[in-house]
Amino acid sequence: MPTLYNCRTSLGEVAEHFGCERPRPTDWSPELWPGRTGLVIRNEDGQRIIETMTWGLPPPLGSDPDQKPVTSYWHRVLWKKDKNLLGLPHRCLIVMDGFAFPDGPTGGRTRTWYGFEDRPIFAWAGVWDRVGRRTGYAGLLASASEPVSPGNVMPAIVEPDEYSVWLDEDLSAHNIALRSAPRVDMYREQTERPWGADRTP
């Protein structure tokens, strides 16, 4: 499942792309591992806003302190576990410019990146929640399609003309989350950078 993505952009670019008001300056991680701070788009009072949150849904109050936050969900699993999170108030768009998967043998894995040549930023279908003072998000998973290796999983990508569908329309998420057609518009870039380099919260 996806555990690394990039969000190397500016608030101005995000605001223009997603049709949001530009917020006050804020900090986020350009390289996202679980537990780092990313950018999401969500609705509040009928308007789209840009917000920083932690990648990983906050565990329920009173849960095991060692419980790891969930960073991604299959639609069918989330529907059975907590379908309220798929409701409109909890939907968000996760801002990214590329996501990575490991390649190579154990102990020598490197990063292979995927993204769109014609899209400096794009969106991953997500859900968010607030528990106490903590807010966090998780992305929905889709079956991988070329150029991502078949049999793998990948982020459920939301097309630009579907942003309003995901954020505003009360319908099932499966139409977006279950797509697996080959992505001829997506690039695949192998690198020599070690998979776990600089992996800290």
Secondary structure as GFF3:
##gff-version 3
##sequence-region A 1 201
A	DSSP	beta_strand	5	6	.	.	.	ID=ss1
A	DSSP	alpha_helix	11	18	.	.	.	ID=ss2
A	DSSP	beta_strand	31	32	.	.	.	ID=ss3
A	DSSP	beta_strand	37	44	.	.	.	ID=ss4
A	DSSP	beta_strand	47	55	.	.	.	ID=ss5
A	DSSP	beta_strand	72	74	.	.	.	ID=ss6
A	DSSP	alpha_helix	75	82	.	.	.	ID=ss7
A	DSSP	three_ten_helix	83	86	.	.	.	ID=ss8
A	DSSP	three_ten_helix	88	90	.	.	.	ID=ss9
A	DSSP	beta_strand	91	96	.	.	.	ID=ss10
A	DSSP	beta_strand	98	103	.	.	.	ID=ss11
A	DSSP	beta_strand	110	116	.	.	.	ID=ss12
A	DSSP	beta_strand	122	131	.	.	.	ID=ss13
A	DSSP	beta_strand	134	143	.	.	.	ID=ss14
A	DSSP	beta_strand	153	155	.	.	.	ID=ss15
A	DSSP	beta_strand	157	158	.	.	.	ID=ss16
A	DSSP	three_ten_helix	160	162	.	.	.	ID=ss17
A	DSSP	alpha_helix	163	168	.	.	.	ID=ss18
A	DSSP	alpha_helix	174	177	.	.	.	ID=ss19
A	DSSP	beta_strand	186	194	.	.	.	ID=ss20
###
